[in-house]
Amino acid sequence: MTLRSSIHHRSKEDITGFARLTLEIVNANASITLDHIRKVYVQTWDPKLKRALKDCLVSYNMIVKVHLQEALNAMDKGKYKVVQQKAYVAIIEAESCNNKFKNLATSPLRDTNRYVQNLCAITMTIVNKLVQPYQPTST
């Protein structure tokens, strides 16, 4: 049984718990990324890199302190469309951060940005099961 097929055999409560868990994982990883950005920002002397990192600080502050917190609150209230919207906005913010490094030789955040984006996309997929009318399947 795959993760995808097992979702079809779970109760709505199981899916809700799994969706909340993925949001918590995204939030933890985005918080770690935010701390990493702060450390790299302080250590760098390259003005172009510093400017990109400063923009990423703004993006990740929004991801961690606004979008994911609102998504978690919405999850608790059963407002699953809001959860999807906030996860999508977090994807856009992480992509915006990633784009700041396009004209630089390297991006110190490419992998972490992609990871946050992928986790948010997974969250959206799981929450989509909650937005759709629930129809349990027999085993």
C-alpha angles and dihedrals in degrees: 000000000000128000089252095053093041091059089064090058097049130095120248089253091056091050091047091052092047091049091050090049091053090050090051090050091049090049093050092049094045089050090052089049091051090053090048091052090052092052095047091045092056092046100048127090098181106108094209092050091045091053091049091048091049090055089048090052088058092047095048093044087057092046095049104032101034119015101038093040090052090047091052091048091048090049090056090052095046093246095142097166088058089050090054092047093050093047089051092050089050089054090052092048092051090048090049089054091049091051091058089073097052095106094043127088093243142009115224089195104044095108096041092047090051091048092053090046092050093048091050090050090051090050091051091051093051093045089050086068088060094048092053117076108274114248114172115214124219120240 
